[in-house]
Amino acid sequence: MRWVGVTGRSGSGKSSVTAYFKRQGCACLDADALARRLLAPGAKSWERLRPQLQNAFGYDIVDSTGALDRARLAHRAFTSPEAARTLDAITHPALLEMAKAEAERAERAGQRLFFLDGAAIVGGIFAAQCSLLVLVTAPYQQSVARICARDGIPEAEARRRLDAQTPEETLRAAADYILENTGTQAELERKAAALLTALRRLP
């Protein structure tokens, strides 16, 4: 089975592309959703990683119930490239282990492609696992507007998060396929459909 990374900076529309692939019956895994499972209250992985996260980002990232304050962690982890790399170093080994288990289940079910949706594939622990990389891009200001609408945060905060992520030129250099998300949702899906057809024809 072939792992295909689907990446892009925040607000690019990469999750829309992955959602399209999923509707076509493909095996897809959202790294963000996986991270939520990893750090869910009561999960063994959360108890194991909690001390490292608190040491790196502050003891107050855990609320009075013992659950992770995701907004507070995001504010601290996504305001600089160094902080984002620290978060990745703590969480990615466990995420990779979980992702491999999901991929094995998909392969047993007969899937030939396994799509991994993640913003931090390039330069991270998932890079070696993905034999192909799809990059979804969008104009900077359009991405900022999407982040604000999606997360309910001010524009300045959205810009800080976006600027802390891997530069687009770095992602372009690593990508095997690039989907430019500069039009409508329907246009993006047409591009995703053409790409999926090409991927399914690969030997």
N, C-alpha and C positions, 0 to 999 in steps of 0.2 A: 504494500500500500504506500502511496505517495503522500507525504505531508506537504501541504501548501499553506504558507503563511500569508495572511491578509493583514497588511499593516497600513498605517497612515497616522498623521498627527491628529490630535483631538479636533473634532468638528469636521473632519474630512469627508465623512460618509462611509467609512469602511464597514461599520456595523450594518449599514443598509445593504451593502454588497453581500456580506455574509448571510444576512437574513434572506436575501434572494436565493443564494445557493441552498440554504436550508429548505426553502419552499420547493426547490427542485429535487428534494430527496437526498441531498448530500449530507455527509457527516460533518458537522460543524461544532466547534468548541470556542466559546467566548472566554478569553483569558481573564477578563474582569469578573465575569460570573464565577469562574473557577476560584478567583481570589476571594470573592465573598464567601464561598463555601469554606475555603481554607481558614478564613479568619472569623467564622461564625461562632457565636457564643456556645460553649459546650463542646466544640470540636476539639479533638485531641491535638490537631495541628495548631489551633489557636493557643492552647495552653503551652505548647512547646515554643512557639514563636513570640509569644507575648513579652517575655522579659527582654528579648533582643530589640523588639520594636520600641518598648518603653525606654530602654537605655539610649536608643538612637534619636527618638523623637519626643521624649518627655513622658513622665508618668501620667499626665493628665489626658493622654489620648485614650485612656480607658475610663468609662463613666462609672457612676456609682453602682451600677448593676453588674459591673465586670465585663461589659460589652465594649467593643471598639467604637470610638467616636470617629467614624470614617471621614467626616467633614474636617475635623481638626487634623487628622493624619494627612489628608490630601493637601490641606493648606500648607503644612510644613514639608511634605515630601515632594511637592510639585512646584516649589518656588525657586529651585536651582537644580542644575544638572547633577551636582554632587549629591544632593539629598535624594533625588530620584534614583541614582545609582545605588545608594545605600539601601533604599527600600527594596530594590530589585535583588540585591545580594542576599538579603534576609529571606525573601519570600520565594524567589524563583526556583531554587532546588526542589522545594516541596511541590510547587506548581508543576514542574516538569514531571515529577513522579506521578501526580494525579492525571496529567494530560496523557502520559503513556498508557495508563490503565484505560482511559477513555478510547484511545486509538486502537488498542488491542480488541476492545469490545466491538468497535466499528468494523475492524478487519474480519473478525469472526462472523459478522453479519453480512459479509460480502462486499463491503465498500472498497473501492479502489483509490478514492481520494479522501483525504482527511484535512479539512480546512481549520486552521487555527487563527482566530481573530485576536490580534494583540498590538498595542501601540509600541511595545518595547521589544520586538523580536530582533531587530537589527542591533548587533552589538551585545545581545543578551544571551541567556542560556538556551533559548529556543532556536537560535539561528542555525546551529549545526543540525538540528532535528528536521528543519524544513528544507526539502530539496528544491522547492520553487518559492519565489516571493512575489506577491501581488501588492503593488502600492496604489492606494487611493489618495488622490490629492484634491485640494480645493483652494481657492484664493484665501489669503490670510484673513482679510476682514470678514469674509463669509464664514470662515471657521470660528472666529471670535464670536460672531453673532449667534451661531449655533450653540456654542458652549454656554453663553449667557442664558439662552432660552432653555436649554436642557437642564442646566444645573442651578439656575436661579441666582447667579452670582454677578457682581458688577463687571463691567468691561475690563477694568484694570486687572482684576483677579484672573479673568479669562486670558488676558494677554500674558500674564506672568506664567500661568500654567503652560500655555502654548510655547512660550519662549524657552521654557525649561526642557522641552522635549528635543529629541534628535532632530537636527536641521534637515530640511527637506532635501537639500542637495546630497546629503549622506544617504538618505533613503533611496533617492533616485539611482544613485550609483550601485546600490545593492539589489535593486529590483529586477526581476525577469519580465514582469508585465506592469504597465502603468495605466490606471484608469483615471482620466481627468474628470473630476466631478464639477463641471462648470455650468451645467444646465439644470434641467428638471430631474425629478426622481425617475420619471419614465425613461429619459435619455440615459441615466446612469444604469438602469436595469437592462436596457438594450445592450450597453457595453458589457455588462456582467454576463448576459446570455451568450454573447459572441465568445467571450473568454471561456466560459464553462464548456462550450462546444469544442473549443480548441484543446482544452485540458483533457477532456474525455477521449479525445482522439490520440493522445500521446501513448506511445507503446509502454 
